[in-house]
Amino acid sequence: MPPFAVLHVCMGNICRSPMAERLLAQAVRERVGDLADSLLLSSSAGTGGWHAGEEMNPPAAREVRRRGGLDAGFAARRLLAEHIDTADLVLTATAEQAEFAAGLRPDAADRTFVLGEFGRLLPEVDAGTLPGYAPDADVVYARAVALVEAVDTARGGRPALPGDDLDDPWGRGDAFFARVADEIDATVRPLAALLLPG
């Protein structure tokens, strides 16, 4: 049960998904301060395990810090079915990774989205139809579950669009990482605002 758990997934778990993990956590922290960890858990994993135990890729870490987030204490891990079991929302960098996650846990398909897809569909949700908000773990959990259901309804069984994928910045320059981080922020900040209004 609470806190509401969001799992971010990419390939190696050193660039895109760690940035998403820490940028969502930062967006929540900016809204509720010290209550953040009691209201939302943001974690990540990679479909491949070759970077397990490694720190965040340096340019990814720089982007997180530049935006006020924390990069310390991160260690990459390989995605396992039990990670999906404990997640209330799974956000992947690409449609291929969403399919991989759904292959591990088909029953999680209705709460698994490509990050860009989720961000694209968020504006279709009428915030007035969600349960009310209070800075309480149970209240936020109920609101978040209803939000995920509403986004899945807005998806209507349609596949993600090619433009919903996050490009892999690994091996690219800082400007490329900054663009990907901007795309992540374009989803995680509206998500935090809908979950924790006011």
N, CA and C atoms as an extended XYZ file, in Angstrom:
594
Properties=species:S:1:pos:R:3:atomname:S:1:resname:S:1:resid:I:1 pbc="F F F"
N         0.861       -1.185        0.000 N   MET     1
C         0.000        0.000        0.000 CA  MET     1
C         0.897        1.234        0.000 C   MET     1
N         0.481        2.354        0.591 N   PRO     2
C         1.277        3.579        0.476 CA  PRO     2
C         2.704        3.383        0.957 C   PRO     2
N         3.678        4.153        0.466 N   PRO     3
C         3.504        5.219       -0.525 CA  PRO     3
C         3.279        4.679       -1.935 C   PRO     3
N         2.713        5.512       -2.795 N   PHE     4
C         2.507        5.163       -4.195 CA  PHE     4
C         3.879        4.960       -4.845 C   PHE     4
N         4.049        3.845       -5.540 N   ALA     5
C         5.362        3.457       -6.068 CA  ALA     5
C         5.403        3.572       -7.584 C   ALA     5
N         6.358        4.360       -8.084 N   VAL     6
C         6.574        4.523       -9.517 CA  VAL     6
C         7.910        3.895       -9.876 C   VAL     6
N         7.892        3.003      -10.852 N   LEU     7
C         9.095        2.331      -11.332 CA  LEU     7
C         9.417        2.839      -12.732 C   LEU     7
N        10.629        3.357      -12.906 N   HIS     8
C        11.096        3.841      -14.201 CA  HIS     8
C        12.022        2.784      -14.810 C   HIS     8
N        11.863        2.542      -16.101 N   VAL     9
C        12.616        1.466      -16.759 CA  VAL     9
C        13.274        1.999      -18.026 C   VAL     9
N        14.552        1.671      -18.199 N   CYS    10
C        15.217        1.890      -19.483 CA  CYS    10
C        16.061        0.651      -19.773 C   CYS    10
N        17.096        0.788      -20.578 N   MET    11
C        17.875       -0.385      -20.955 CA  MET    11
C        18.934       -0.739      -19.909 C   MET    11
N        19.847        0.197      -19.652 N   GLY    12
C        20.967       -0.118      -18.765 CA  GLY    12
C        20.824        0.398      -17.357 C   GLY    12
N        19.823        1.257      -17.118 N   ASN    13
C        19.564        1.837      -15.801 CA  ASN    13
C        20.725        2.696      -15.306 C   ASN    13
N        21.347        3.438      -16.239 N   ILE    14
C        22.355        4.395      -15.803 CA  ILE    14
C        22.121        5.797      -16.390 C   ILE    14
N        21.172        5.932      -17.325 N   CYS    15
C        20.939        7.241      -17.954 CA  CYS    15
C        19.483        7.689      -17.813 C   CYS    15
N        18.598        7.174      -18.665 N   ARG    16
C        17.230        7.676      -18.713 CA  ARG    16
C        16.414        7.360      -17.467 C   ARG    16
N        16.376        6.096      -17.061 N   SER    17
C        15.526        5.757      -15.915 CA  SER    17
C        16.032        6.344      -14.600 C   SER    17
N        17.359        6.432      -14.349 N   PRO    18
C        17.780        7.108      -13.123 CA  PRO    18
C        17.435        8.595      -13.128 C   PRO    18
N        17.561        9.243      -14.304 N   MET    19
C        17.155       10.647      -14.371 CA  MET    19
C        15.668       10.773      -14.051 C   MET    19
N        14.849        9.902      -14.630 N   ALA    20
C        13.415        9.957      -14.366 CA  ALA    20
C        13.112        9.684      -12.898 C   ALA    20
N        13.793        8.690      -12.330 N   GLU    21
C        13.607        8.369      -10.901 CA  GLU    21
C        13.863        9.587      -10.031 C   GLU    21
N        15.014       10.219      -10.239 N   ARG    22
C        15.418       11.316       -9.356 CA  ARG    22
C        14.694       12.622       -9.685 C   ARG    22
N        14.331       12.853      -10.953 N   LEU    23
C        13.614       14.081      -11.299 CA  LEU    23
C        12.170       14.037      -10.810 C   LEU    23
N        11.535       12.867      -10.827 N   LEU    24
C        10.205       12.755      -10.226 CA  LEU    24
C        10.296       12.981       -8.720 C   LEU    24
N        11.269       12.348       -8.085 N   ALA    25
C        11.434       12.539       -6.638 CA  ALA    25
C        11.637       14.014       -6.308 C   ALA    25
N        12.408       14.718       -7.140 N   GLN    26
C        12.652       16.144       -6.916 CA  GLN    26
C        11.376       16.957       -7.106 C   GLN    26
N        10.602       16.635       -8.131 N   ALA    27
C         9.350       17.354       -8.369 CA  ALA    27
C         8.391       17.188       -7.200 C   ALA    27
N         8.358       15.979       -6.631 N   VAL    28
C         7.505       15.728       -5.461 CA  VAL    28
C         8.045       16.485       -4.252 C   VAL    28
N         9.362       16.444       -4.055 N   ARG    29
C         9.981       17.135       -2.912 CA  ARG    29
C         9.704       18.637       -2.960 C   ARG    29
N         9.726       19.214       -4.160 N   GLU    30
C         9.461       20.644       -4.291 CA  GLU    30
C         8.034       20.999       -3.884 C   GLU    30
N         7.123       20.040       -4.008 N   ARG    31
C         5.720       20.309       -3.696 CA  ARG    31
C         5.385       20.039       -2.231 C   ARG    31
N         6.018       19.019       -1.631 N   VAL    32
C         5.608       18.623       -0.271 CA  VAL    32
C         6.768       18.541        0.712 C   VAL    32
N         7.964       18.898        0.282 N   GLY    33
C         9.102       18.931        1.199 CA  GLY    33
C         9.414       17.585        1.823 C   GLY    33
N         9.548       17.586        3.133 N   ASP    34
C         9.973       16.386        3.863 CA  ASP    34
C         8.945       15.255        3.824 C   ASP    34
N         7.731       15.537        3.384 N   LEU    35
C         6.708       14.490        3.275 CA  LEU    35
C         6.900       13.611        2.041 C   LEU    35
N         7.795       14.028        1.142 N   ALA    36
C         7.917       13.374       -0.163 CA  ALA    36
C         8.049       11.857       -0.058 C   ALA    36
N         8.985       11.372        0.762 N   ASP    37
C         9.245        9.932        0.816 CA  ASP    37
C         8.083        9.143        1.399 C   ASP    37
N         7.236        9.775        2.179 N   SER    38
C         6.090        9.067        2.752 CA  SER    38
C         4.910        9.017        1.786 C   SER    38
N         4.955        9.854        0.742 N   LEU    39
C         3.832        9.928       -0.198 CA  LEU    39
C         4.107        9.218       -1.522 C   LEU    39
N         5.361        9.214       -1.972 N   LEU    40
C         5.674        8.616       -3.272 CA  LEU    40
C         7.073        8.024       -3.258 C   LEU    40
N         7.184        6.815       -3.781 N   LEU    41
C         8.467        6.123       -3.915 CA  LEU    41
C         8.807        6.057       -5.400 C   LEU    41
N         9.934        6.634       -5.778 N   SER    42
C        10.389        6.628       -7.168 CA  SER    42
C        11.646        5.776       -7.259 C   SER    42
N        11.606        4.732       -8.099 N   SER    43
C        12.744        3.824       -8.251 CA  SER    43
C        12.946        3.522       -9.726 C   SER    43
N        13.979        2.751      -10.043 N   SER    44
C        14.240        2.439      -11.444 CA  SER    44
C        14.976        1.122      -11.594 C   SER    44
N        14.991        0.626      -12.830 N   ALA    45
C        15.684       -0.625      -13.162 CA  ALA    45
C        15.892       -0.652      -14.670 C   ALA    45
N        16.762       -1.553      -15.123 N   GLY    46
C        17.056       -1.674      -16.541 CA  GLY    46
C        16.742       -3.063      -17.067 C   GLY    46
N        16.348       -3.140      -18.337 N   THR    47
C        16.023       -4.438      -18.923 CA  THR    47
C        17.262       -5.314      -19.078 C   THR    47
N        18.435       -4.689      -19.136 N   GLY    48
C        19.685       -5.442      -19.178 CA  GLY    48
C        20.433       -5.263      -17.871 C   GLY    48
N        21.186       -6.269      -17.460 N   GLY    49
C        21.844       -6.205      -16.168 CA  GLY    49
C        23.321       -5.910      -16.210 C   GLY    49
N        23.835       -5.488      -17.365 N   TRP    50
C        25.291       -5.350      -17.486 CA  TRP    50
C        25.873       -4.186      -16.689 C   TRP    50
N        25.032       -3.234      -16.231 N   HIS    51
C        25.545       -2.114      -15.426 CA  HIS    51
C        25.180       -2.266      -13.945 C   HIS    51
N        24.681       -3.433      -13.543 N   ALA    52
C        24.212       -3.615      -12.165 CA  ALA    52
C        25.278       -3.176      -11.160 C   ALA    52
N        24.831       -2.366      -10.200 N   GLY    53
C        25.715       -1.874       -9.152 CA  GLY    53
C        26.442       -0.592       -9.490 C   GLY    53
N        26.382       -0.146      -10.747 N   GLU    54
C        27.102        1.061      -11.153 CA  GLU    54
C        26.339        2.324      -10.746 C   GLU    54
N        27.085        3.422      -10.655 N   GLU    55
C        26.484        4.727      -10.407 CA  GLU    55
C        25.805        5.228      -11.677 C   GLU    55
N        25.072        6.305      -11.517 N   MET    56
C        24.458        6.968      -12.658 CA  MET    56
C        25.551        7.450      -13.622 C   MET    56
N        25.274        7.390      -14.917 N   ASN    57
C        26.204        7.919      -15.911 CA  ASN    57
C        26.491        9.391      -15.584 C   ASN    57
N        27.754        9.841      -15.616 N   PRO    58
C        28.076       11.198      -15.167 CA  PRO    58
C        27.246       12.319      -15.790 C   PRO    58
N        27.019       12.341      -17.116 N   PRO    59
C        26.197       13.439      -17.632 CA  PRO    59
C        24.747       13.381      -17.146 C   PRO    59
N        24.235       12.178      -16.884 N   ALA    60
C        22.883       12.051      -16.323 CA  ALA    60
C        22.867       12.618      -14.909 C   ALA    60
N        23.887       12.284      -14.128 N   ALA    61
C        23.979       12.791      -12.758 CA  ALA    61
C        24.081       14.313      -12.749 C   ALA    61
N        24.849       14.858      -13.694 N   ARG    62
C        24.975       16.313      -13.776 CA  ARG    62
C        23.627       16.973      -14.055 C   ARG    62
N        22.825       16.368      -14.943 N   GLU    63
C        21.507       16.928      -15.251 CA  GLU    63
C        20.597       16.891      -14.031 C   GLU    63
N        20.643       15.791      -13.296 N   VAL    64
C        19.815       15.676      -12.080 CA  VAL    64
C        20.209       16.773      -11.092 C   VAL    64
N        21.511       16.925      -10.852 N   ARG    65
C        21.973       17.945       -9.895 CA  ARG    65
C        21.652       19.355      -10.389 C   ARG    65
N        21.801       19.571      -11.680 N   ARG    66
C        21.543       20.905      -12.246 CA  ARG    66
C        20.093       21.331      -12.031 C   ARG    66
N        19.203       20.348      -11.943 N   ARG    67
C        17.772       20.623      -11.765 CA  ARG    67
C        17.352       20.525      -10.299 C   ARG    67
N        18.330       20.445       -9.412 N   GLY    68
C        18.027       20.446       -7.976 CA  GLY    68
C        17.860       19.080       -7.362 C   GLY    68
N        17.982       18.014       -8.173 N   GLY    69
C        17.789       16.662       -7.669 CA  GLY    69
C        19.046       16.078       -7.041 C   GLY    69
N        18.899       14.914       -6.471 N   LEU    70
C        19.984       14.222       -5.785 CA  LEU    70
C        20.415       13.010       -6.598 C   LEU    70
N        21.719       12.883       -6.839 N   ASP    71
C        22.212       11.717       -7.574 CA  ASP    71
C        22.926       10.728       -6.660 C   ASP    71
N        23.193       11.117       -5.430 N   ALA    72
C        23.950       10.260       -4.505 CA  ALA    72
C        23.172        8.999       -4.147 C   ALA    72
N        23.905        7.919       -3.924 N   GLY    73
C        23.299        6.684       -3.446 CA  GLY    73
C        22.631        5.839       -4.507 C   GLY    73
N        22.804        6.211       -5.764 N   PHE    74
C        22.167        5.430       -6.825 CA  PHE    74
C        23.030        4.228       -7.197 C   PHE    74
N        22.382        3.087       -7.432 N   ALA    75
C        23.068        1.895       -7.948 CA  ALA    75
C        22.153        1.222       -8.956 C   ALA    75
N        22.653        1.003      -10.164 N   ALA    76
C        21.852        0.382      -11.222 CA  ALA    76
C        21.477       -1.045      -10.841 C   ALA    76
N        20.342       -1.498      -11.351 N   ARG    77
C        19.901       -2.877      -11.115 CA  ARG    77
C        19.140       -3.376      -12.335 C   ARG    77
N        19.093       -4.687      -12.454 N   ARG    78
C        18.354       -5.303      -13.556 CA  ARG    78
C        16.887       -5.448      -13.167 C   ARG    78
N        16.015       -5.191      -14.119 N   LEU    79
C        14.582       -5.299      -13.893 CA  LEU    79
C        14.184       -6.751      -13.643 C   LEU    79
N        13.469       -6.978      -12.553 N   LEU    80
C        12.932       -8.287      -12.206 CA  LEU    80
C        11.419       -8.195      -12.073 C   LEU    80
N        10.756       -9.321      -12.203 N   ALA    81
C         9.296       -9.326      -12.113 CA  ALA    81
C         8.814       -8.758      -10.785 C   ALA    81
N         9.556       -9.021       -9.706 N   GLU    82
C         9.103       -8.527       -8.397 CA  GLU    82
C         9.158       -7.007       -8.290 C   GLU    82
N        10.028       -6.362       -9.090 N   HIS    83
C        10.029       -4.900       -9.105 CA  HIS    83
C         8.705       -4.375       -9.671 C   HIS    83
N         8.211       -5.049      -10.688 N   ILE    84
C         6.933       -4.658      -11.291 CA  ILE    84
C         5.788       -4.945      -10.322 C   ILE    84
N         5.881       -6.068       -9.616 N   ASP    85
C         4.836       -6.437       -8.656 CA  ASP    85
C         4.618       -5.362       -7.604 C   ASP    85
N         5.690       -4.702       -7.193 N   THR    86
C         5.589       -3.705       -6.124 CA  THR    86
C         5.374       -2.290       -6.657 C   THR    86
N         5.249       -2.139       -7.969 N   ALA    87
C         5.051       -0.816       -8.570 CA  ALA    87
C         3.575       -0.578       -8.878 C   ALA    87
N         3.122        0.613       -8.566 N   ASP    88
C         1.749        1.008       -8.891 CA  ASP    88
C         1.669        1.661      -10.270 C   ASP    88
N         2.810        2.112      -10.764 N   LEU    89
C         2.911        2.720      -12.093 CA  LEU    89
C         4.293        2.395      -12.636 C   LEU    89
N         4.351        1.887      -13.871 N   VAL    90
C         5.617        1.580      -14.529 CA  VAL    90
C         5.743        2.509      -15.737 C   VAL    90
N         6.816        3.292      -15.765 N   LEU    91
C         7.074        4.227      -16.861 CA  LEU    91
C         8.371        3.829      -17.538 C   LEU    91
N         8.299        3.491      -18.811 N   THR    92
C         9.477        3.017      -19.542 CA  THR    92
C         9.960        4.081      -20.523 C   THR    92
N        11.226        3.994      -20.883 N   ALA    93
C        11.780        4.954      -21.830 CA  ALA    93
C        11.272        4.714      -23.247 C   ALA    93
N        10.987        3.454      -23.599 N   THR    94
C        10.560        3.124      -24.964 CA  THR    94
C         9.420        2.113      -24.954 C   THR    94
N         8.737        2.013      -26.091 N   ALA    95
C         7.668        1.028      -26.243 CA  ALA    95
C         8.218       -0.391      -26.143 C   ALA    95
N         9.425       -0.604      -26.649 N   GLU    96
C        10.040       -1.922      -26.564 CA  GLU    96
C        10.223       -2.340      -25.104 C   GLU    96
N        10.623       -1.399      -24.264 N   GLN    97
C        10.805       -1.716      -22.850 CA  GLN    97
C         9.463       -1.928      -22.138 C   GLN    97
N         8.422       -1.226      -22.585 N   ALA    98
C         7.082       -1.459      -22.037 CA  ALA    98
C         6.634       -2.878      -22.360 C   ALA    98
N         6.925       -3.327      -23.580 N   GLU    99
C         6.590       -4.706      -23.961 CA  GLU    99
C         7.387       -5.707      -23.141 C   GLU    99
N         8.642       -5.400      -22.881 N   PHE   100
C         9.479       -6.276      -22.058 CA  PHE   100
C         8.886       -6.398      -20.654 C   PHE   100
N         8.504       -5.268      -20.071 N   ALA   101
C         7.920       -5.283      -18.726 CA  ALA   101
C         6.608       -6.056      -18.713 C   ALA   101
N         5.777       -5.827      -19.733 N   ALA   102
C         4.502       -6.544      -19.810 CA  ALA   102
C         4.725       -8.037      -20.022 C   ALA   102
N         5.827       -8.398      -20.682 N   GLY   103
C         6.146       -9.813      -20.840 CA  GLY   103
C         6.495      -10.471      -19.519 C   GLY   103
N         7.147       -9.704      -18.630 N   LEU   104
C         7.458      -10.236      -17.297 CA  LEU   104
C         6.207      -10.352      -16.448 C   LEU   104
N         5.332       -9.363      -16.560 N   ARG   105
C         4.105       -9.329      -15.758 CA  ARG   105
C         2.943       -8.827      -16.620 C   ARG   105
N         2.287       -9.731      -17.376 N   PRO   106
C         1.186       -9.304      -18.239 CA  PRO   106
C         0.065       -8.594      -17.482 C   PRO   106
N        -0.118       -8.933      -16.201 N   ASP   107
C        -1.190       -8.311      -15.423 CA  ASP   107
C        -0.896       -6.849      -15.086 C   ASP   107
N         0.312       -6.379      -15.409 N   ALA   108
C         0.674       -4.982      -15.142 CA  ALA   108
C         0.523       -4.096      -16.373 C   ALA   108
N         0.004       -4.638      -17.468 N   ALA   109
C        -0.075       -3.868      -18.720 CA  ALA   109
C        -0.894       -2.598      -18.570 C   ALA   109
N        -1.950       -2.618      -17.726 N   ASP   110
C        -2.803       -1.436      -17.591 CA  ASP   110
C        -2.171       -0.339      -16.738 C   ASP   110
N        -1.037       -0.622      -16.115 N   ARG   111
C        -0.321        0.397      -15.334 CA  ARG   111
C         1.102        0.595      -15.844 C   ARG   111
N         1.353        0.116      -17.077 N   THR   112
C         2.655        0.267      -17.715 CA  THR   112
C         2.507        1.155      -18.946 C   THR   112
N         3.323        2.206      -19.002 N   PHE   113
C         3.246        3.183      -20.088 CA  PHE   113
C         4.659        3.587      -20.509 C   PHE   113
N         4.798        3.987      -21.755 N   VAL   114
C         5.990        4.710      -22.158 CA  VAL   114
C         5.886        6.089      -21.507 C   VAL   114
N         6.984        6.606      -21.002 N   LEU   115
C         6.959        7.874      -20.271 CA  LEU   115
C         6.330        8.988      -21.102 C   LEU   115
N         6.749        9.121      -22.356 N   GLY   116
C         6.186       10.164      -23.203 CA  GLY   116
C         4.702        9.961      -23.483 C   GLY   116
N         4.288        8.718      -23.594 N   GLU   117
C         2.878        8.397      -23.784 CA  GLU   117
C         2.070        8.861      -22.576 C   GLU   117
N         2.569        8.556      -21.384 N   PHE   118
C         1.875        8.953      -20.158 CA  PHE   118
C         1.750       10.473      -20.097 C   PHE   118
N         2.855       11.164      -20.412 N   GLY   119
C         2.816       12.621      -20.406 CA  GLY   119
C         1.869       13.188      -21.447 C   GLY   119
N         1.805       12.552      -22.589 N   ARG   120
C         0.910       13.017      -23.662 CA  ARG   120
C        -0.557       12.854      -23.274 C   ARG   120
N        -0.861       11.798      -22.520 N   LEU   121
C        -2.248       11.509      -22.142 CA  LEU   121
C        -2.704       12.235      -20.880 C   LEU   121
N        -1.767       12.679      -20.048 N   LEU   122
C        -2.133       13.343      -18.787 CA  LEU   122
C        -3.119       14.504      -18.967 C   LEU   122
N        -2.939       15.366      -19.982 N   PRO   123
C        -3.879       16.485      -20.127 CA  PRO   123
C        -5.310       16.054      -20.435 C   PRO   123
N        -5.497       14.806      -20.842 N   GLU   124
C        -6.850       14.322      -21.132 CA  GLU   124
C        -7.609       13.943      -19.862 C   GLU   124
N        -6.904       13.887      -18.732 N   VAL   125
C        -7.539       13.524      -17.467 CA  VAL   125
C        -8.155       14.767      -16.831 C   VAL   125
N        -9.430       14.682      -16.468 N   ASP   126
C       -10.120       15.763      -15.758 CA  ASP   126
C        -9.781       15.625      -14.276 C   ASP   126
N        -8.941       16.534      -13.773 N   ALA   127
C        -8.502       16.450      -12.380 CA  ALA   127
C        -9.674       16.474      -11.411 C   ALA   127
N       -10.795       17.081      -11.827 N   GLY   128
C       -11.970       17.145      -10.970 CA  GLY   128
C       -12.616       15.801      -10.710 C   GLY   128
N       -12.295       14.813      -11.533 N   THR   129
C       -12.871       13.478      -11.336 CA  THR   129
C       -12.026       12.616      -10.399 C   THR   129
N       -10.837       13.109      -10.023 N   LEU   130
C        -9.970       12.346       -9.131 CA  LEU   130
C       -10.388       12.545       -7.685 C   LEU   130
N       -10.078       11.573       -6.822 N   PRO   131
C       -10.347       11.775       -5.393 CA  PRO   131
C        -9.649       13.034       -4.893 C   PRO   131
N       -10.196       13.628       -3.846 N   GLY   132
C        -9.623       14.849       -3.283 CA  GLY   132
C        -8.202       14.647       -2.792 C   GLY   132
N        -7.527       15.769       -2.540 N   TYR   133
C        -6.131       15.717       -2.125 CA  TYR   133
C        -5.961       16.177       -0.686 C   TYR   133
N        -5.105       15.496        0.012 N   ALA   134
C        -4.591       15.927        1.314 CA  ALA   134
C        -3.196       15.338        1.412 C   ALA   134
N        -2.280       15.970        2.126 N   PRO   135
C        -0.909       15.451        2.238 CA  PRO   135
C        -0.832       14.257        3.183 C   PRO   135
N        -1.543       13.215        2.807 N   ASP   136
C        -1.646       11.988        3.599 CA  ASP   136
C        -1.394       10.817        2.666 C   ASP   136
N        -0.632        9.831        3.113 N   ALA   137
C        -0.222        8.726        2.241 CA  ALA   137
C        -1.414        7.978        1.657 C   ALA   137
N        -2.416        7.693        2.457 N   ASP   138
C        -3.576        6.945        1.958 CA  ASP   138
C        -4.355        7.754        0.929 C   ASP   138
N        -4.498        9.041        1.175 N   VAL   139
C        -5.241        9.915        0.257 CA  VAL   139
C        -4.501       10.043       -1.074 C   VAL   139
N        -3.191       10.274       -0.998 N   VAL   140
C        -2.395       10.409       -2.223 CA  VAL   140
C        -2.384        9.091       -2.989 C   VAL   140
N        -2.298        7.978       -2.278 N   TYR   141
C        -2.314        6.673       -2.938 CA  TYR   141
C        -3.611        6.484       -3.728 C   TYR   141
N        -4.751        6.779       -3.109 N   ALA   142
C        -6.049        6.620       -3.784 CA  ALA   142
C        -6.134        7.545       -4.998 C   ALA   142
N        -5.646        8.765       -4.849 N   ARG   143
C        -5.679        9.718       -5.964 CA  ARG   143
C        -4.783        9.231       -7.100 C   ARG   143
N        -3.603        8.705       -6.753 N   ALA   144
C        -2.652        8.247       -7.763 CA  ALA   144
C        -3.173        7.031       -8.516 C   ALA   144
N        -3.759        6.090       -7.806 N   VAL   145
C        -4.321        4.903       -8.463 CA  VAL   145
C        -5.436        5.318       -9.427 C   VAL   145
N        -6.275        6.250       -8.995 N   ALA   146
C        -7.352        6.733       -9.867 CA  ALA   146
C        -6.776        7.449      -11.089 C   ALA   146
N        -5.679        8.177      -10.902 N   LEU   147
C        -5.041        8.871      -12.023 CA  LEU   147
C        -4.508        7.880      -13.046 C   LEU   147
N        -3.851        6.824      -12.585 N   VAL   148
C        -3.327        5.810      -13.508 CA  VAL   148
C        -4.471        5.150      -14.270 C   VAL   148
N        -5.555        4.855      -13.586 N   GLU   149
C        -6.720        4.258      -14.254 CA  GLU   149
C        -7.285        5.215      -15.302 C   GLU   149
N        -7.327        6.501      -14.986 N   ALA   150
C        -7.860        7.491      -15.925 CA  ALA   150
C        -6.963        7.622      -17.159 C   ALA   150
N        -5.643        7.570      -16.952 N   VAL   151
C        -4.730        7.649      -18.091 CA  VAL   151
C        -4.857        6.396      -18.953 C   VAL   151
N        -5.023        5.237      -18.326 N   ASP   152
C        -5.217        4.003      -19.092 CA  ASP   152
C        -6.519        4.067      -19.895 C   ASP   152
N        -7.555        4.637      -19.309 N   THR   153
C        -8.818        4.823      -20.034 CA  THR   153
C        -8.615        5.755      -21.223 C   THR   153
N        -7.862        6.837      -21.017 N   ALA   154
C        -7.581        7.770      -22.116 CA  ALA   154
C        -6.775        7.095      -23.222 C   ALA   154
N        -5.932        6.155      -22.836 N   ARG   155
C        -5.143        5.418      -23.832 CA  ARG   155
C        -6.053        4.579      -24.721 C   ARG   155
N        -7.098        4.031      -24.149 N   GLY   156
C        -8.099        3.309      -24.932 CA  GLY   156
C        -7.573        2.113      -25.695 C   GLY   156
N        -6.522        1.477      -25.184 N   GLY   157
C        -5.976        0.305      -25.849 CA  GLY   157
C        -5.107        0.608      -27.048 C   GLY   157
N        -4.919        1.895      -27.350 N   ARG   158
C        -4.087        2.269      -28.499 CA  ARG   158
C        -2.606        2.140      -28.148 C   ARG   158
N        -1.775        1.781      -29.107 N   PRO   159
C        -0.340        1.666      -28.828 CA  PRO   159
C         0.304        3.038      -28.664 C   PRO   159
N         1.452        3.048      -28.030 N   ALA   160
C         2.227        4.286      -27.919 CA  ALA   160
C         2.642        4.753      -29.306 C   ALA   160
N         2.908        6.039      -29.437 N   LEU   161
C         3.364        6.613      -30.691 CA  LEU   161
C         4.889        6.605      -30.738 C   LEU   161
N         5.483        6.554      -31.926 N   PRO   162
C         6.947        6.565      -32.010 CA  PRO   162
C         7.576        7.755      -31.286 C   PRO   162
N         6.921        8.896      -31.330 N   GLY   163
C         7.442       10.088      -30.671 CA  GLY   163
C         7.397       10.051      -29.160 C   GLY   163
N         6.736        9.031      -28.587 N   ASP   164
C         6.661        8.900      -27.131 CA  ASP   164
C         7.959        8.371      -26.537 C   ASP   164
N         8.771        7.712      -27.357 N   ASP   165
C        10.035        7.146      -26.863 CA  ASP   165
C        11.025        8.238      -26.482 C   ASP   165
N        11.817        7.948      -25.453 N   LEU   166
C        12.953        8.805      -25.094 CA  LEU   166
C        14.181        8.290      -25.825 C   LEU   166
N        14.856        9.162      -26.549 N   ASP   167
C        16.106        8.758      -27.198 CA  ASP   167
C        17.142        8.384      -26.145 C   ASP   167
N        17.974        7.414      -26.482 N   ASP   168
C        19.028        6.976      -25.565 CA  ASP   168
C        20.185        7.965      -25.632 C   ASP   168
N        20.502        8.650      -24.520 N   PRO   169
C        21.576        9.637      -24.566 CA  PRO   169
C        22.965        9.062      -24.308 C   PRO   169
N        23.045        7.769      -24.026 N   TRP   170
C        24.335        7.179      -23.651 CA  TRP   170
C        25.382        7.463      -24.724 C   TRP   170
N        26.525        7.973      -24.289 N   GLY   171
C        27.606        8.263      -25.211 CA  GLY   171
C        27.456        9.565      -25.967 C   GLY   171
N        26.402       10.305      -25.706 N   ARG   172
C        26.171       11.588      -26.376 CA  ARG   172
C        26.636       12.717      -25.456 C   ARG   172
N        26.594       13.920      -25.949 N   GLY   173
C        27.061       15.064      -25.180 CA  GLY   173
C        26.050       15.572      -24.167 C   GLY   173
N        26.497       16.551      -23.376 N   ASP   174
C        25.649       17.121      -22.332 CA  ASP   174
C        24.368       17.729      -22.892 C   ASP   174
N        24.443       18.335      -24.070 N   ALA   175
C        23.248       18.948      -24.651 CA  ALA   175
C        22.181       17.895      -24.942 C   ALA   175
N        22.612       16.712      -25.359 N   PHE   176
C        21.667       15.627      -25.631 CA  PHE   176
C        21.011       15.173      -24.329 C   PHE   176
N        21.829       15.021      -23.277 N   PHE   177
C        21.283       14.641      -21.975 CA  PHE   177
C        20.304       15.696      -21.475 C   PHE   177
N        20.628       16.973      -21.698 N   ALA   178
C        19.736       18.042      -21.260 CA  ALA   178
C        18.392       17.953      -21.970 C   ALA   178
N        18.411       17.643      -23.261 N   ARG   179
C        17.149       17.514      -24.008 CA  ARG   179
C        16.313       16.364      -23.469 C   ARG   179
N        16.954       15.227      -23.197 N   VAL   180
C        16.221       14.081      -22.659 CA  VAL   180
C        15.674       14.404      -21.270 C   VAL   180
N        16.462       15.083      -20.456 N   ALA   181
C        15.991       15.473      -19.129 CA  ALA   181
C        14.807       16.429      -19.226 C   ALA   181
N        14.829       17.324      -20.216 N   ASP   182
C        13.683       18.216      -20.440 CA  ASP   182
C        12.433       17.396      -20.764 C   ASP   182
N        12.585       16.366      -21.596 N   GLU   183
C        11.446       15.523      -21.966 CA  GLU   183
C        10.927       14.753      -20.756 C   GLU   183
N        11.834       14.311      -19.894 N   ILE   184
C        11.408       13.632      -18.663 CA  ILE   184
C        10.640       14.605      -17.772 C   ILE   184
N        11.207       15.791      -17.574 N   ASP   185
C        10.539       16.799      -16.748 CA  ASP   185
C         9.150       17.137      -17.283 C   ASP   185
N         8.991       17.099      -18.605 N   ALA   186
C         7.706       17.441      -19.219 CA  ALA   186
C         6.605       16.459      -18.838 C   ALA   186
N         6.981       15.283      -18.337 N   THR   187
C         5.997       14.325      -17.841 CA  THR   187
C         5.961       14.293      -16.318 C   THR   187
N         7.120       14.225      -15.666 N   VAL   188
C         7.115       14.007      -14.217 CA  VAL   188
C         6.630       15.228      -13.445 C   VAL   188
N         6.862       16.420      -13.951 N   ARG   189
C         6.370       17.607      -13.236 CA  ARG   189
C         4.844       17.725      -13.292 C   ARG   189
N         4.202       17.555      -14.454 N   PRO   190
C         2.737       17.535      -14.465 CA  PRO   190
C         2.156       16.373      -13.640 C   PRO   190
N         2.838       15.234      -13.636 N   LEU   191
C         2.388       14.109      -12.816 CA  LEU   191
C         2.401       14.501      -11.346 C   LEU   191
N         3.501       15.087      -10.884 N   ALA   192
C         3.573       15.512       -9.483 CA  ALA   192
C         2.509       16.560       -9.171 C   ALA   192
N         2.262       17.463      -10.109 N   ALA   193
C         1.272       18.515       -9.885 CA  ALA   193
C        -0.136       17.952       -9.778 C   ALA   193
N        -0.446       16.943      -10.578 N   LEU   194
C        -1.771       16.325      -10.503 CA  LEU   194
C        -1.945       15.524       -9.219 C   LEU   194
N        -0.893       14.846       -8.817 N   LEU   195
C        -0.981       14.042       -7.585 CA  LEU   195
C        -1.024       14.899       -6.351 C   LEU   195
N        -0.291       16.021       -6.384 N   LEU   196
C        -0.099       16.847       -5.183 CA  LEU   196
C        -0.425       18.292       -5.528 C   LEU   196
N        -1.693       18.595       -5.781 N   PRO   197
C        -2.061       19.951       -6.198 CA  PRO   197
C        -1.920       20.962       -5.060 C   PRO   197
N        -1.868       22.236       -5.457 N   GLY   198
C        -1.837       23.287       -4.448 CA  GLY   198
C        -0.442       23.727       -4.096 C   GLY   198
